Amino acid sequence: MIPWINLASLVVATKLFLYFYLLSVSPARMEQRVGDKAWRRCTIYRFVSGFFEAVITANYVLYVFYPLPIGLPEHFPWSWWGSIMIGLVIGIPCGYLMYRGLKDAGEETAIVRKEHTLYGGIYERIRHPQAVGEMPLFWAIAFLLHSPFLVLWSFVYVPVFIVMCWGEERDLLLRYGEAYEQYRRRVGQFFPKQP
């Protein structure tokens, strides 16, 4: 019973992670309906989204102790050390990319403010370095936990993060207008554009 409850929790947490993140990156649209309090609400939604991402991580760990009885092997056929190496090969560069994005975005990563301007740093190379770094971390965690099911489940986060970036850009266009449109033409969404 616990494996199925954990799976249900994982599915619900994934949906709520996406839902609250999309709300958190929509301050300009929300401001049209509720005024200046939209910015504070979006900050709260950002933290709620982060909570559900933590629940997802807890579901991953719990899965190791309570795997689903669905016929998939519980572990990969190679040693755990092999999976640890794969996890580190994915996690280290992706973690660094996410860190650079967090650093260059500054407090806007957590606190949504109307006065904030477009970012510099790594954002001059790709528009969504945090997403590009964060999404593969689900695979890194799955490999560190040595779980074929979790590696397969992690593919769910590809469309989740694409939708998150799409929602964010929609609001940034409303927020910054032509300046953001020019930025989009100049800078690649997930990969640097060729000069």
Backbone torsions as a table, in degrees:
resi	resn	phi	psi	omega
1	MET	NA	-41.4	-178.5
2	ILE	-59.2	-42.0	179.1
3	PRO	-58.2	-38.9	-178.4
4	TRP	-73.8	-35.9	175.7
5	ILE	-64.9	-41.0	178.4
6	ASN	-63.2	-41.9	178.2
7	LEU	-63.6	-43.9	178.6
8	ALA	-60.6	-41.8	177.9
9	SER	-63.1	-40.6	178.9
10	LEU	-62.6	-43.9	-179.8
11	VAL	-64.9	-47.2	-179.1
12	VAL	-64.9	-44.1	-179.8
13	ALA	-62.6	-37.4	178.2
14	THR	-63.4	-45.7	179.2
15	LYS	-63.6	-42.3	-178.9
16	LEU	-71.2	-34.6	174.5
17	PHE	-58.1	-48.8	179.1
18	LEU	-65.0	-46.6	-176.9
19	TYR	-58.9	-51.5	-177.0
20	PHE	-72.1	-30.3	175.9
21	TYR	-66.1	-43.3	178.4
22	LEU	-60.7	-38.6	175.2
23	LEU	-64.0	-40.5	-175.0
24	SER	-67.7	-23.1	-179.2
25	VAL	-103.8	23.8	-179.4
26	SER	-122.5	39.1	-175.4
27	PRO	-65.9	-37.4	-177.8
28	ALA	-66.9	-42.4	177.6
29	ARG	-66.8	-42.6	-178.9
30	MET	-66.1	-34.5	-179.7
31	GLU	-61.0	-32.2	178.7
32	GLN	-62.6	-27.4	-179.5
33	ARG	-95.2	-40.3	-170.9
34	VAL	-119.1	-0.3	178.9
35	GLY	81.5	-157.0	-173.4
36	ASP	-63.2	-22.0	179.9
37	LYS	-67.4	-10.2	177.7
38	ALA	-57.9	-38.0	-175.3
39	TRP	-66.3	-41.5	177.5
40	ARG	-67.7	-41.8	178.3
41	ARG	-58.7	-42.5	-179.2
42	CYS	-63.9	-34.1	175.4
43	THR	-63.9	-43.7	178.2
44	ILE	-62.2	-44.7	179.0
45	TYR	-61.3	-34.6	178.5
46	ARG	-62.7	-42.3	178.9
47	PHE	-69.6	-37.5	177.9
48	VAL	-64.3	-42.3	176.9
49	SER	-59.4	-43.9	177.5
50	GLY	-61.8	-36.2	176.3
51	PHE	-60.6	-45.5	-178.9
52	PHE	-69.6	-28.5	173.7
53	GLU	-67.4	-35.8	175.7
54	ALA	-66.5	-37.3	176.5
55	VAL	-62.2	-41.9	177.6
56	ILE	-58.3	-45.4	179.4
57	THR	-61.7	-41.7	177.1
58	ALA	-63.5	-39.1	176.5
59	ASN	-61.5	-39.6	177.3
60	TYR	-59.8	-48.1	-178.5
61	VAL	-64.5	-43.5	-179.9
62	LEU	-61.8	-32.4	-179.7
63	TYR	-60.4	-32.9	179.3
64	VAL	-60.0	-36.9	-178.5
65	PHE	-87.2	-25.1	-178.5
66	TYR	-133.4	70.9	-179.4
67	PRO	-71.4	155.4	177.9
68	LEU	-72.1	139.8	176.8
69	PRO	-85.2	70.0	-173.2
70	ILE	-119.0	10.6	176.5
71	GLY	93.1	-10.6	174.5
72	LEU	-77.3	145.3	174.7
73	PRO	-62.7	146.2	-180.0
74	GLU	-70.0	-29.4	-177.7
75	HIS	-134.7	161.9	175.0
76	PHE	-69.8	158.5	-178.4
77	PRO	-71.7	-14.2	177.2
78	TRP	-92.9	173.2	-177.1
79	SER	-69.9	160.6	178.9
80	TRP	-59.4	-32.7	179.4
81	TRP	-61.5	-35.2	176.4
82	GLY	-63.7	-42.1	177.7
83	SER	-67.5	-36.9	177.2
84	ILE	-61.9	-42.9	179.2
85	MET	-63.2	-43.6	178.1
86	ILE	-61.9	-44.6	179.1
87	GLY	-59.5	-40.7	179.7
88	LEU	-70.8	-37.6	178.4
89	VAL	-62.3	-36.3	176.3
90	ILE	-78.6	-47.3	-170.2
91	GLY	-69.8	-38.8	-175.1
92	ILE	-66.0	-54.5	179.6
93	PRO	-66.9	-36.5	179.7
94	CYS	-68.8	-39.4	176.2
95	GLY	-62.5	-39.5	177.8
96	TYR	-65.0	-43.9	179.2
97	LEU	-61.5	-42.5	177.6
98	MET	-63.5	-43.4	178.0
99	TYR	-58.8	-45.5	178.8
100	ARG	-60.4	-41.9	177.5
101	GLY	-62.8	-43.9	178.0
102	LEU	-61.8	-45.1	-178.3
103	LYS	-63.4	-46.7	-176.9
104	ASP	-74.0	-24.8	176.3
105	ALA	-79.3	-23.5	178.8
106	GLY	67.3	-146.9	-174.8
107	GLU	-66.1	-19.1	179.4
108	GLU	-61.2	-20.0	176.2
109	THR	-57.8	-37.4	-178.2
110	ALA	-113.6	-39.3	-175.4
111	ILE	-105.2	115.7	-177.9
112	VAL	-88.8	119.6	-178.5
113	ARG	-128.0	142.2	-179.6
114	LYS	-65.7	-33.2	-174.0
115	GLU	-76.5	-10.0	-174.9
116	HIS	-64.5	146.4	179.5
117	THR	-107.3	175.5	176.8
118	LEU	-62.3	149.5	-176.0
119	TYR	-82.0	160.6	173.2
120	GLY	-115.4	-150.0	177.7
121	GLY	63.6	-131.1	-177.6
122	ILE	-63.3	-21.4	178.4
123	TYR	-68.4	-10.0	173.2
124	GLU	-82.6	-7.6	179.2
125	ARG	-107.1	-44.4	176.5
126	ILE	-139.8	148.1	-174.3
127	ARG	-79.0	-25.3	-175.0
128	HIS	-130.3	61.0	-178.1
129	PRO	-65.4	-32.2	178.9
130	GLN	-64.5	-44.8	179.7
131	ALA	-65.9	-42.7	180.0
132	VAL	-63.7	-33.7	177.7
133	GLY	-81.4	-36.9	-173.1
134	GLU	-78.0	-42.3	-174.8
135	MET	-57.3	-46.8	179.6
136	PRO	-68.5	-13.8	178.0
137	LEU	-63.4	-24.4	174.5
138	PHE	-63.9	-39.4	174.9
139	TRP	-66.9	-40.3	178.9
140	ALA	-58.5	-46.6	179.5
141	ILE	-62.9	-43.3	-179.6
142	ALA	-60.2	-42.0	177.2
143	PHE	-68.9	-40.9	178.1
144	LEU	-60.5	-30.4	177.3
145	LEU	-87.5	-2.7	172.0
146	HIS	64.4	37.4	-171.8
147	SER	-118.3	113.2	175.9
148	PRO	-59.8	-40.7	179.6
149	PHE	-59.9	-45.4	-178.0
150	LEU	-66.9	-33.6	175.5
151	VAL	-63.4	-44.2	177.8
152	LEU	-65.6	-43.6	-179.9
153	TRP	-60.5	-33.9	-176.9
154	SER	-61.2	-19.9	175.5
155	PHE	-63.6	-22.7	177.3
156	VAL	-57.7	-31.4	-173.9
157	TYR	-78.7	-10.7	175.7
158	VAL	-63.6	-57.5	177.7
159	PRO	-66.3	-31.2	177.9
160	VAL	-58.7	-48.7	-177.9
161	PHE	-71.8	-31.7	175.8
162	ILE	-63.8	-44.4	178.2
163	VAL	-64.1	-39.6	178.5
164	MET	-60.7	-44.6	179.8
165	CYS	-67.2	-39.0	177.5
166	TRP	-61.1	-46.1	179.1
167	GLY	-62.9	-40.1	179.4
168	GLU	-64.6	-44.7	-179.0
169	GLU	-65.5	-35.1	178.3
170	ARG	-58.8	-42.3	-179.9
171	ASP	-75.8	-35.0	178.7
172	LEU	-64.6	-34.2	175.1
173	LEU	-63.8	-40.7	177.9
174	LEU	-68.1	-38.3	-175.6
175	ARG	-73.4	-44.1	-173.0
176	TYR	-111.8	-10.7	174.9
177	GLY	62.8	-132.4	-174.8
178	GLU	-61.5	-33.2	178.7
179	ALA	-60.6	-39.7	179.3
180	TYR	-73.8	-35.5	177.8
181	GLU	-62.6	-42.1	176.4
182	GLN	-64.2	-40.7	177.2
183	TYR	-59.7	-44.0	178.9
184	ARG	-62.5	-36.6	178.9
185	ARG	-70.0	-29.8	-174.5
186	ARG	-88.2	-33.6	-170.0
187	VAL	-119.1	133.6	-179.8
188	GLY	-68.4	149.7	-176.8
189	GLN	-68.9	-52.3	-177.0
190	PHE	-118.4	-17.7	-179.9
191	PHE	-135.6	148.6	178.0
192	PRO	-60.5	142.8	175.9
193	LYS	-79.3	146.9	175.8
194	GLN	-73.0	137.4	180.0
195	PRO	-66.8	NA	NA
